[in-house]
Amino acid sequence: MVKVMLENLKVLNGELSLEFDPYNNIYSVNIAEDVTSLVLEYVVTDGYIVNIIDNEGLEEGENTVYIQVIKDEEINTYTLLVYKEITSPVIDYEYLLEPLEVEEELPEYVAPLIAGSCLIVILIVFLLLFKRKKWREKK
């Protein structure tokens, strides 16, 4: 039977995936992009010492931090799979195109021309529909 060696564990600058259980030896931890090492708060069974491995220089993506709890020849290792946020800008300002330039305003006759064209199309559609109805009535 494994003795309880690490009684409690908190990650002060990250988020454990599960509530700490001394009998579970693997945890996921999410940290922000500015965190370079975990700040851990822990309680160990009397007489045991703690050795933390690979807790410096955490990089973007996945990292692994080991917590060894040691007494004499007894060693229990907890593994923290640390996921550091990878952030990339939504817009990369270096590659933005030059702003579009508006050449000039449209001439004054364009708006009435478009409106008149729409009116003519509507009249033609109306006449086609009305003529069909009249043509069907004659038959």
Chimera marker file (.cmm) of the C-alpha trace (Angstrom):
<marker_set name="trace">
<marker id="1" x="0.000" y="0.000" z="0.000" r="1" g="1" b="0" radius="0.5"/>
<marker id="2" x="1.290" y="3.444" z="-0.966" r="1" g="1" b="0" radius="0.5"/>
<marker id="3" x="1.613" y="5.841" z="1.938" r="1" g="1" b="0" radius="0.5"/>
<marker id="4" x="0.204" y="9.312" z="1.506" r="1" g="1" b="0" radius="0.5"/>
<marker id="5" x="3.236" y="11.483" z="0.935" r="1" g="1" b="0" radius="0.5"/>
<marker id="6" x="1.865" y="14.602" z="-0.778" r="1" g="1" b="0" radius="0.5"/>
<marker id="7" x="-1.229" y="15.559" z="1.178" r="1" g="1" b="0" radius="0.5"/>
<marker id="8" x="-2.202" y="18.706" z="-0.697" r="1" g="1" b="0" radius="0.5"/>
<marker id="9" x="-1.110" y="20.565" z="-3.828" r="1" g="1" b="0" radius="0.5"/>
<marker id="10" x="-2.130" y="23.947" z="-5.231" r="1" g="1" b="0" radius="0.5"/>
<marker id="11" x="-0.822" y="25.721" z="-8.297" r="1" g="1" b="0" radius="0.5"/>
<marker id="12" x="-1.004" y="29.414" z="-7.438" r="1" g="1" b="0" radius="0.5"/>
<marker id="13" x="-0.351" y="30.739" z="-10.948" r="1" g="1" b="0" radius="0.5"/>
<marker id="14" x="-2.192" y="28.088" z="-12.955" r="1" g="1" b="0" radius="0.5"/>
<marker id="15" x="-5.251" y="25.892" z="-12.968" r="1" g="1" b="0" radius="0.5"/>
<marker id="16" x="-5.246" y="22.175" z="-12.088" r="1" g="1" b="0" radius="0.5"/>
<marker id="17" x="-7.534" y="20.092" z="-14.287" r="1" g="1" b="0" radius="0.5"/>
<marker id="18" x="-8.809" y="18.102" z="-11.299" r="1" g="1" b="0" radius="0.5"/>
<marker id="19" x="-9.048" y="18.656" z="-7.587" r="1" g="1" b="0" radius="0.5"/>
<marker id="20" x="-5.912" y="17.251" z="-5.985" r="1" g="1" b="0" radius="0.5"/>
<marker id="21" x="-6.087" y="13.623" z="-4.825" r="1" g="1" b="0" radius="0.5"/>
<marker id="22" x="-2.908" y="12.229" z="-3.200" r="1" g="1" b="0" radius="0.5"/>
<marker id="23" x="-3.449" y="8.866" z="-4.943" r="1" g="1" b="0" radius="0.5"/>
<marker id="24" x="-3.637" y="10.381" z="-8.440" r="1" g="1" b="0" radius="0.5"/>
<marker id="25" x="-0.132" y="10.993" z="-9.777" r="1" g="1" b="0" radius="0.5"/>
<marker id="26" x="-0.867" y="12.761" z="-13.086" r="1" g="1" b="0" radius="0.5"/>
<marker id="27" x="-2.498" y="16.180" z="-13.519" r="1" g="1" b="0" radius="0.5"/>
<marker id="28" x="-2.952" y="18.725" z="-16.280" r="1" g="1" b="0" radius="0.5"/>
<marker id="29" x="-2.227" y="22.360" z="-15.533" r="1" g="1" b="0" radius="0.5"/>
<marker id="30" x="-3.125" y="25.348" z="-17.704" r="1" g="1" b="0" radius="0.5"/>
<marker id="31" x="-1.013" y="28.478" z="-17.387" r="1" g="1" b="0" radius="0.5"/>
<marker id="32" x="-1.029" y="31.913" z="-18.991" r="1" g="1" b="0" radius="0.5"/>
<marker id="33" x="1.487" y="32.938" z="-21.641" r="1" g="1" b="0" radius="0.5"/>
<marker id="34" x="3.510" y="35.113" z="-19.247" r="1" g="1" b="0" radius="0.5"/>
<marker id="35" x="4.184" y="32.313" z="-16.716" r="1" g="1" b="0" radius="0.5"/>
<marker id="36" x="7.712" y="30.845" z="-16.888" r="1" g="1" b="0" radius="0.5"/>
<marker id="37" x="7.572" y="28.560" z="-13.813" r="1" g="1" b="0" radius="0.5"/>
<marker id="38" x="4.861" y="27.150" z="-11.563" r="1" g="1" b="0" radius="0.5"/>
<marker id="39" x="4.333" y="28.579" z="-8.090" r="1" g="1" b="0" radius="0.5"/>
<marker id="40" x="3.374" y="25.557" z="-6.009" r="1" g="1" b="0" radius="0.5"/>
<marker id="41" x="1.939" y="25.328" z="-2.511" r="1" g="1" b="0" radius="0.5"/>
<marker id="42" x="2.004" y="21.839" z="-1.023" r="1" g="1" b="0" radius="0.5"/>
<marker id="43" x="1.754" y="19.876" z="2.224" r="1" g="1" b="0" radius="0.5"/>
<marker id="44" x="3.780" y="16.672" z="2.679" r="1" g="1" b="0" radius="0.5"/>
<marker id="45" x="3.607" y="13.871" z="5.219" r="1" g="1" b="0" radius="0.5"/>
<marker id="46" x="6.088" y="14.401" z="8.083" r="1" g="1" b="0" radius="0.5"/>
<marker id="47" x="9.616" y="13.317" z="7.288" r="1" g="1" b="0" radius="0.5"/>
<marker id="48" x="9.268" y="13.560" z="3.500" r="1" g="1" b="0" radius="0.5"/>
<marker id="49" x="11.065" y="16.099" z="1.319" r="1" g="1" b="0" radius="0.5"/>
<marker id="50" x="10.025" y="17.500" z="-2.046" r="1" g="1" b="0" radius="0.5"/>
<marker id="51" x="12.158" y="17.783" z="-5.176" r="1" g="1" b="0" radius="0.5"/>
<marker id="52" x="10.634" y="19.716" z="-8.106" r="1" g="1" b="0" radius="0.5"/>
<marker id="53" x="12.094" y="18.952" z="-11.561" r="1" g="1" b="0" radius="0.5"/>
<marker id="54" x="11.812" y="20.899" z="-14.874" r="1" g="1" b="0" radius="0.5"/>
<marker id="55" x="9.894" y="23.817" z="-13.397" r="1" g="1" b="0" radius="0.5"/>
<marker id="56" x="11.952" y="26.601" z="-14.997" r="1" g="1" b="0" radius="0.5"/>
<marker id="57" x="11.647" y="28.165" z="-18.440" r="1" g="1" b="0" radius="0.5"/>
<marker id="58" x="8.217" y="26.788" z="-19.347" r="1" g="1" b="0" radius="0.5"/>
<marker id="59" x="7.628" y="27.345" z="-23.057" r="1" g="1" b="0" radius="0.5"/>
<marker id="60" x="4.514" y="27.707" z="-25.212" r="1" g="1" b="0" radius="0.5"/>
<marker id="61" x="2.662" y="24.448" z="-25.715" r="1" g="1" b="0" radius="0.5"/>
<marker id="62" x="3.141" y="21.336" z="-23.581" r="1" g="1" b="0" radius="0.5"/>
<marker id="63" x="5.699" y="21.065" z="-20.746" r="1" g="1" b="0" radius="0.5"/>
<marker id="64" x="6.189" y="18.439" z="-18.041" r="1" g="1" b="0" radius="0.5"/>
<marker id="65" x="6.985" y="19.232" z="-14.411" r="1" g="1" b="0" radius="0.5"/>
<marker id="66" x="7.769" y="16.448" z="-11.924" r="1" g="1" b="0" radius="0.5"/>
<marker id="67" x="7.251" y="16.577" z="-8.175" r="1" g="1" b="0" radius="0.5"/>
<marker id="68" x="9.215" y="13.918" z="-6.319" r="1" g="1" b="0" radius="0.5"/>
<marker id="69" x="8.313" y="13.205" z="-2.714" r="1" g="1" b="0" radius="0.5"/>
<marker id="70" x="11.219" y="11.393" z="-1.042" r="1" g="1" b="0" radius="0.5"/>
<marker id="71" x="11.984" y="9.709" z="2.290" r="1" g="1" b="0" radius="0.5"/>
<marker id="72" x="14.945" y="7.349" z="2.618" r="1" g="1" b="0" radius="0.5"/>
<marker id="73" x="14.566" y="5.033" z="-0.416" r="1" g="1" b="0" radius="0.5"/>
<marker id="74" x="10.852" y="5.714" z="-0.916" r="1" g="1" b="0" radius="0.5"/>
<marker id="75" x="10.039" y="7.954" z="-3.908" r="1" g="1" b="0" radius="0.5"/>
<marker id="76" x="6.627" y="8.934" z="-5.216" r="1" g="1" b="0" radius="0.5"/>
<marker id="77" x="6.557" y="11.072" z="-8.366" r="1" g="1" b="0" radius="0.5"/>
<marker id="78" x="3.661" y="13.325" z="-9.395" r="1" g="1" b="0" radius="0.5"/>
<marker id="79" x="3.576" y="14.448" z="-13.026" r="1" g="1" b="0" radius="0.5"/>
<marker id="80" x="2.131" y="17.807" z="-14.043" r="1" g="1" b="0" radius="0.5"/>
<marker id="81" x="1.419" y="18.162" z="-17.764" r="1" g="1" b="0" radius="0.5"/>
<marker id="82" x="1.639" y="21.920" z="-18.122" r="1" g="1" b="0" radius="0.5"/>
<marker id="83" x="-0.064" y="23.598" z="-21.090" r="1" g="1" b="0" radius="0.5"/>
<marker id="84" x="1.101" y="27.128" z="-21.723" r="1" g="1" b="0" radius="0.5"/>
<marker id="85" x="-1.224" y="29.221" z="-23.858" r="1" g="1" b="0" radius="0.5"/>
<marker id="86" x="-0.068" y="29.819" z="-27.383" r="1" g="1" b="0" radius="0.5"/>
<marker id="87" x="-1.285" y="33.160" z="-28.550" r="1" g="1" b="0" radius="0.5"/>
<marker id="88" x="-1.055" y="34.568" z="-31.992" r="1" g="1" b="0" radius="0.5"/>
<marker id="89" x="-2.601" y="37.832" z="-33.042" r="1" g="1" b="0" radius="0.5"/>
<marker id="90" x="-5.930" y="37.677" z="-34.809" r="1" g="1" b="0" radius="0.5"/>
<marker id="91" x="-4.701" y="40.298" z="-37.265" r="1" g="1" b="0" radius="0.5"/>
<marker id="92" x="-1.073" y="40.439" z="-38.281" r="1" g="1" b="0" radius="0.5"/>
<marker id="93" x="-0.577" y="44.138" z="-38.869" r="1" g="1" b="0" radius="0.5"/>
<marker id="94" x="2.644" y="43.606" z="-40.818" r="1" g="1" b="0" radius="0.5"/>
<marker id="95" x="0.757" y="42.038" z="-43.718" r="1" g="1" b="0" radius="0.5"/>
<marker id="96" x="-2.197" y="44.372" z="-43.970" r="1" g="1" b="0" radius="0.5"/>
<marker id="97" x="-2.780" y="45.791" z="-47.419" r="1" g="1" b="0" radius="0.5"/>
<marker id="98" x="-2.523" y="49.467" z="-48.063" r="1" g="1" b="0" radius="0.5"/>
<marker id="99" x="-5.818" y="51.250" z="-47.361" r="1" g="1" b="0" radius="0.5"/>
<marker id="100" x="-8.128" y="51.501" z="-50.350" r="1" g="1" b="0" radius="0.5"/>
<marker id="101" x="-8.418" y="54.907" z="-51.883" r="1" g="1" b="0" radius="0.5"/>
<marker id="102" x="-11.760" y="56.122" z="-53.191" r="1" g="1" b="0" radius="0.5"/>
<marker id="103" x="-11.137" y="57.676" z="-56.563" r="1" g="1" b="0" radius="0.5"/>
<marker id="104" x="-13.978" y="60.180" z="-56.691" r="1" g="1" b="0" radius="0.5"/>
<marker id="105" x="-17.659" y="60.490" z="-56.123" r="1" g="1" b="0" radius="0.5"/>
<marker id="106" x="-20.083" y="59.194" z="-58.714" r="1" g="1" b="0" radius="0.5"/>
<marker id="107" x="-21.625" y="61.722" z="-61.102" r="1" g="1" b="0" radius="0.5"/>
<marker id="108" x="-25.012" y="63.129" z="-60.102" r="1" g="1" b="0" radius="0.5"/>
<marker id="109" x="-26.892" y="61.372" z="-62.901" r="1" g="1" b="0" radius="0.5"/>
<marker id="110" x="-25.923" y="57.834" z="-61.750" r="1" g="1" b="0" radius="0.5"/>
<marker id="111" x="-28.459" y="57.546" z="-58.877" r="1" g="1" b="0" radius="0.5"/>
<marker id="112" x="-31.482" y="58.594" z="-61.006" r="1" g="1" b="0" radius="0.5"/>
<marker id="113" x="-30.231" y="56.331" z="-63.806" r="1" g="1" b="0" radius="0.5"/>
<marker id="114" x="-30.145" y="53.315" z="-61.474" r="1" g="1" b="0" radius="0.5"/>
<marker id="115" x="-33.587" y="54.170" z="-60.044" r="1" g="1" b="0" radius="0.5"/>
<marker id="116" x="-35.039" y="54.573" z="-63.549" r="1" g="1" b="0" radius="0.5"/>
<marker id="117" x="-33.545" y="51.249" z="-64.660" r="1" g="1" b="0" radius="0.5"/>
<marker id="118" x="-35.079" y="49.479" z="-61.672" r="1" g="1" b="0" radius="0.5"/>
<marker id="119" x="-38.459" y="51.060" z="-62.424" r="1" g="1" b="0" radius="0.5"/>
<marker id="120" x="-38.311" y="49.889" z="-66.048" r="1" g="1" b="0" radius="0.5"/>
<marker id="121" x="-37.443" y="46.318" z="-64.967" r="1" g="1" b="0" radius="0.5"/>
<marker id="122" x="-40.366" y="46.324" z="-62.503" r="1" g="1" b="0" radius="0.5"/>
<marker id="123" x="-42.762" y="47.599" z="-65.210" r="1" g="1" b="0" radius="0.5"/>
<marker id="124" x="-41.610" y="44.930" z="-67.668" r="1" g="1" b="0" radius="0.5"/>
<marker id="125" x="-42.111" y="42.168" z="-65.096" r="1" g="1" b="0" radius="0.5"/>
<marker id="126" x="-45.549" y="43.573" z="-64.219" r="1" g="1" b="0" radius="0.5"/>
<marker id="127" x="-46.577" y="43.762" z="-67.882" r="1" g="1" b="0" radius="0.5"/>
<marker id="128" x="-45.409" y="40.198" z="-68.535" r="1" g="1" b="0" radius="0.5"/>
<marker id="129" x="-47.402" y="38.913" z="-65.597" r="1" g="1" b="0" radius="0.5"/>
<marker id="130" x="-50.475" y="40.979" z="-66.457" r="1" g="1" b="0" radius="0.5"/>
<marker id="131" x="-50.381" y="40.054" z="-70.143" r="1" g="1" b="0" radius="0.5"/>
<marker id="132" x="-50.142" y="36.361" z="-69.311" r="1" g="1" b="0" radius="0.5"/>
<marker id="133" x="-53.178" y="36.667" z="-67.081" r="1" g="1" b="0" radius="0.5"/>
<marker id="134" x="-55.118" y="38.444" z="-69.868" r="1" g="1" b="0" radius="0.5"/>
<marker id="135" x="-53.920" y="35.908" z="-72.443" r="1" g="1" b="0" radius="0.5"/>
<marker id="136" x="-55.125" y="33.029" z="-70.267" r="1" g="1" b="0" radius="0.5"/>
<marker id="137" x="-58.530" y="34.709" z="-69.852" r="1" g="1" b="0" radius="0.5"/>
<marker id="138" x="-58.969" y="34.968" z="-73.662" r="1" g="1" b="0" radius="0.5"/>
<marker id="139" x="-58.420" y="31.229" z="-74.172" r="1" g="1" b="0" radius="0.5"/>
<link id1="1" id2="2" r="1" g="1" b="0" radius="0.2"/>
<link id1="2" id2="3" r="1" g="1" b="0" radius="0.2"/>
<link id1="3" id2="4" r="1" g="1" b="0" radius="0.2"/>
<link id1="4" id2="5" r="1" g="1" b="0" radius="0.2"/>
<link id1="5" id2="6" r="1" g="1" b="0" radius="0.2"/>
<link id1="6" id2="7" r="1" g="1" b="0" radius="0.2"/>
<link id1="7" id2="8" r="1" g="1" b="0" radius="0.2"/>
<link id1="8" id2="9" r="1" g="1" b="0" radius="0.2"/>
<link id1="9" id2="10" r="1" g="1" b="0" radius="0.2"/>
<link id1="10" id2="11" r="1" g="1" b="0" radius="0.2"/>
<link id1="11" id2="12" r="1" g="1" b="0" radius="0.2"/>
<link id1="12" id2="13" r="1" g="1" b="0" radius="0.2"/>
<link id1="13" id2="14" r="1" g="1" b="0" radius="0.2"/>
<link id1="14" id2="15" r="1" g="1" b="0" radius="0.2"/>
<link id1="15" id2="16" r="1" g="1" b="0" radius="0.2"/>
<link id1="16" id2="17" r="1" g="1" b="0" radius="0.2"/>
<link id1="17" id2="18" r="1" g="1" b="0" radius="0.2"/>
<link id1="18" id2="19" r="1" g="1" b="0" radius="0.2"/>
<link id1="19" id2="20" r="1" g="1" b="0" radius="0.2"/>
<link id1="20" id2="21" r="1" g="1" b="0" radius="0.2"/>
<link id1="21" id2="22" r="1" g="1" b="0" radius="0.2"/>
<link id1="22" id2="23" r="1" g="1" b="0" radius="0.2"/>
<link id1="23" id2="24" r="1" g="1" b="0" radius="0.2"/>
<link id1="24" id2="25" r="1" g="1" b="0" radius="0.2"/>
<link id1="25" id2="26" r="1" g="1" b="0" radius="0.2"/>
<link id1="26" id2="27" r="1" g="1" b="0" radius="0.2"/>
<link id1="27" id2="28" r="1" g="1" b="0" radius="0.2"/>
<link id1="28" id2="29" r="1" g="1" b="0" radius="0.2"/>
<link id1="29" id2="30" r="1" g="1" b="0" radius="0.2"/>
<link id1="30" id2="31" r="1" g="1" b="0" radius="0.2"/>
<link id1="31" id2="32" r="1" g="1" b="0" radius="0.2"/>
<link id1="32" id2="33" r="1" g="1" b="0" radius="0.2"/>
<link id1="33" id2="34" r="1" g="1" b="0" radius="0.2"/>
<link id1="34" id2="35" r="1" g="1" b="0" radius="0.2"/>
<link id1="35" id2="36" r="1" g="1" b="0" radius="0.2"/>
<link id1="36" id2="37" r="1" g="1" b="0" radius="0.2"/>
<link id1="37" id2="38" r="1" g="1" b="0" radius="0.2"/>
<link id1="38" id2="39" r="1" g="1" b="0" radius="0.2"/>
<link id1="39" id2="40" r="1" g="1" b="0" radius="0.2"/>
<link id1="40" id2="41" r="1" g="1" b="0" radius="0.2"/>
<link id1="41" id2="42" r="1" g="1" b="0" radius="0.2"/>
<link id1="42" id2="43" r="1" g="1" b="0" radius="0.2"/>
<link id1="43" id2="44" r="1" g="1" b="0" radius="0.2"/>
<link id1="44" id2="45" r="1" g="1" b="0" radius="0.2"/>
<link id1="45" id2="46" r="1" g="1" b="0" radius="0.2"/>
<link id1="46" id2="47" r="1" g="1" b="0" radius="0.2"/>
<link id1="47" id2="48" r="1" g="1" b="0" radius="0.2"/>
<link id1="48" id2="49" r="1" g="1" b="0" radius="0.2"/>
<link id1="49" id2="50" r="1" g="1" b="0" radius="0.2"/>
<link id1="50" id2="51" r="1" g="1" b="0" radius="0.2"/>
<link id1="51" id2="52" r="1" g="1" b="0" radius="0.2"/>
<link id1="52" id2="53" r="1" g="1" b="0" radius="0.2"/>
<link id1="53" id2="54" r="1" g="1" b="0" radius="0.2"/>
<link id1="54" id2="55" r="1" g="1" b="0" radius="0.2"/>
<link id1="55" id2="56" r="1" g="1" b="0" radius="0.2"/>
<link id1="56" id2="57" r="1" g="1" b="0" radius="0.2"/>
<link id1="57" id2="58" r="1" g="1" b="0" radius="0.2"/>
<link id1="58" id2="59" r="1" g="1" b="0" radius="0.2"/>
<link id1="59" id2="60" r="1" g="1" b="0" radius="0.2"/>
<link id1="60" id2="61" r="1" g="1" b="0" radius="0.2"/>
<link id1="61" id2="62" r="1" g="1" b="0" radius="0.2"/>
<link id1="62" id2="63" r="1" g="1" b="0" radius="0.2"/>
<link id1="63" id2="64" r="1" g="1" b="0" radius="0.2"/>
<link id1="64" id2="65" r="1" g="1" b="0" radius="0.2"/>
<link id1="65" id2="66" r="1" g="1" b="0" radius="0.2"/>
<link id1="66" id2="67" r="1" g="1" b="0" radius="0.2"/>
<link id1="67" id2="68" r="1" g="1" b="0" radius="0.2"/>
<link id1="68" id2="69" r="1" g="1" b="0" radius="0.2"/>
<link id1="69" id2="70" r="1" g="1" b="0" radius="0.2"/>
<link id1="70" id2="71" r="1" g="1" b="0" radius="0.2"/>
<link id1="71" id2="72" r="1" g="1" b="0" radius="0.2"/>
<link id1="72" id2="73" r="1" g="1" b="0" radius="0.2"/>
<link id1="73" id2="74" r="1" g="1" b="0" radius="0.2"/>
<link id1="74" id2="75" r="1" g="1" b="0" radius="0.2"/>
<link id1="75" id2="76" r="1" g="1" b="0" radius="0.2"/>
<link id1="76" id2="77" r="1" g="1" b="0" radius="0.2"/>
<link id1="77" id2="78" r="1" g="1" b="0" radius="0.2"/>
<link id1="78" id2="79" r="1" g="1" b="0" radius="0.2"/>
<link id1="79" id2="80" r="1" g="1" b="0" radius="0.2"/>
<link id1="80" id2="81" r="1" g="1" b="0" radius="0.2"/>
<link id1="81" id2="82" r="1" g="1" b="0" radius="0.2"/>
<link id1="82" id2="83" r="1" g="1" b="0" radius="0.2"/>
<link id1="83" id2="84" r="1" g="1" b="0" radius="0.2"/>
<link id1="84" id2="85" r="1" g="1" b="0" radius="0.2"/>
<link id1="85" id2="86" r="1" g="1" b="0" radius="0.2"/>
<link id1="86" id2="87" r="1" g="1" b="0" radius="0.2"/>
<link id1="87" id2="88" r="1" g="1" b="0" radius="0.2"/>
<link id1="88" id2="89" r="1" g="1" b="0" radius="0.2"/>
<link id1="89" id2="90" r="1" g="1" b="0" radius="0.2"/>
<link id1="90" id2="91" r="1" g="1" b="0" radius="0.2"/>
<link id1="91" id2="92" r="1" g="1" b="0" radius="0.2"/>
<link id1="92" id2="93" r="1" g="1" b="0" radius="0.2"/>
<link id1="93" id2="94" r="1" g="1" b="0" radius="0.2"/>
<link id1="94" id2="95" r="1" g="1" b="0" radius="0.2"/>
<link id1="95" id2="96" r="1" g="1" b="0" radius="0.2"/>
<link id1="96" id2="97" r="1" g="1" b="0" radius="0.2"/>
<link id1="97" id2="98" r="1" g="1" b="0" radius="0.2"/>
<link id1="98" id2="99" r="1" g="1" b="0" radius="0.2"/>
<link id1="99" id2="100" r="1" g="1" b="0" radius="0.2"/>
<link id1="100" id2="101" r="1" g="1" b="0" radius="0.2"/>
<link id1="101" id2="102" r="1" g="1" b="0" radius="0.2"/>
<link id1="102" id2="103" r="1" g="1" b="0" radius="0.2"/>
<link id1="103" id2="104" r="1" g="1" b="0" radius="0.2"/>
<link id1="104" id2="105" r="1" g="1" b="0" radius="0.2"/>
<link id1="105" id2="106" r="1" g="1" b="0" radius="0.2"/>
<link id1="106" id2="107" r="1" g="1" b="0" radius="0.2"/>
<link id1="107" id2="108" r="1" g="1" b="0" radius="0.2"/>
<link id1="108" id2="109" r="1" g="1" b="0" radius="0.2"/>
<link id1="109" id2="110" r="1" g="1" b="0" radius="0.2"/>
<link id1="110" id2="111" r="1" g="1" b="0" radius="0.2"/>
<link id1="111" id2="112" r="1" g="1" b="0" radius="0.2"/>
<link id1="112" id2="113" r="1" g="1" b="0" radius="0.2"/>
<link id1="113" id2="114" r="1" g="1" b="0" radius="0.2"/>
<link id1="114" id2="115" r="1" g="1" b="0" radius="0.2"/>
<link id1="115" id2="116" r="1" g="1" b="0" radius="0.2"/>
<link id1="116" id2="117" r="1" g="1" b="0" radius="0.2"/>
<link id1="117" id2="118" r="1" g="1" b="0" radius="0.2"/>
<link id1="118" id2="119" r="1" g="1" b="0" radius="0.2"/>
<link id1="119" id2="120" r="1" g="1" b="0" radius="0.2"/>
<link id1="120" id2="121" r="1" g="1" b="0" radius="0.2"/>
<link id1="121" id2="122" r="1" g="1" b="0" radius="0.2"/>
<link id1="122" id2="123" r="1" g="1" b="0" radius="0.2"/>
<link id1="123" id2="124" r="1" g="1" b="0" radius="0.2"/>
<link id1="124" id2="125" r="1" g="1" b="0" radius="0.2"/>
<link id1="125" id2="126" r="1" g="1" b="0" radius="0.2"/>
<link id1="126" id2="127" r="1" g="1" b="0" radius="0.2"/>
<link id1="127" id2="128" r="1" g="1" b="0" radius="0.2"/>
<link id1="128" id2="129" r="1" g="1" b="0" radius="0.2"/>
<link id1="129" id2="130" r="1" g="1" b="0" radius="0.2"/>
<link id1="130" id2="131" r="1" g="1" b="0" radius="0.2"/>
<link id1="131" id2="132" r="1" g="1" b="0" radius="0.2"/>
<link id1="132" id2="133" r="1" g="1" b="0" radius="0.2"/>
<link id1="133" id2="134" r="1" g="1" b="0" radius="0.2"/>
<link id1="134" id2="135" r="1" g="1" b="0" radius="0.2"/>
<link id1="135" id2="136" r="1" g="1" b="0" radius="0.2"/>
<link id1="136" id2="137" r="1" g="1" b="0" radius="0.2"/>
<link id1="137" id2="138" r="1" g="1" b="0" radius="0.2"/>
<link id1="138" id2="139" r="1" g="1" b="0" radius="0.2"/>
</marker_set>
